[in-house]
Amino acid sequence: MIFMSSKTSDGNMMIPSNRSKFFKKLEINPKSVAEVKQVRGNKIVYVDKPLDPLTEADGLIANNKNLFLIVKVADCMPIALYDKKHEVIALLHVGYKGLRNSAIKNALDKMRETFGTRPKNITVNIGPSIGPCHYRMDIWKEAENQLIRSGVVKEKIENPRICTYESKDYFSHRKSGDEGSKDDPRFITILGLI
């Protein structure tokens, strides 16, 4: 499984040429990438091939080794779910609204309904996102609590607690605003079975 995020040194991933260079560096065919138009909701979609990037959702589920899932990030949490038993992955873009609207539970439910995934068999990785030091709530803790309440084993949740506002390696929407920047760049997080 590959789970990683682009860095500021890779450039703004809203710019197609930067994205192409990043995929080339990872030796990933851009035609094997699936993404959605993120709407800060709780809709999770199953994909078995690249889909129309204007499809509105905030999470993707797949079990295709030839497909890489991506989400665009600038403070919200990229959350990867992996069921090794059924070889199923899910990549979510979750912020305050997604937490409030049960995006994590929806993803776990869809994995169970579609593939028979049991939460206790899932490993979780939470990528760079804004920390409680710079946001009104601790979205890391809330996400972990929701995962555990849904049956995920606490020891199977990996969260390095990298704050996008603090780190120079990742873009932060909030930091860009606080610094008066006209740019509002994004990094991407990618998840795939290899």
Buried (B, 14 or more C-beta within 10 A) or exposed (E): BEBBBBBBEBBBBBEEEBBEBBBEEEEBEEEBBBBBEBEBBBBBBBBEEBBEEEBEBBBBBBBBEEBBBBBBBBBBBBBBBBBEEBBBBBBBBBBBBBBEBBBBBBBBBBBBEEBEBBBEBBBBBBBBBBBBEBBEEEBBEBBBBBBBEBEBBEEBBEBEEBBBBBBEBBBBBBBBEEEEEEEEBBBBBBBBBE
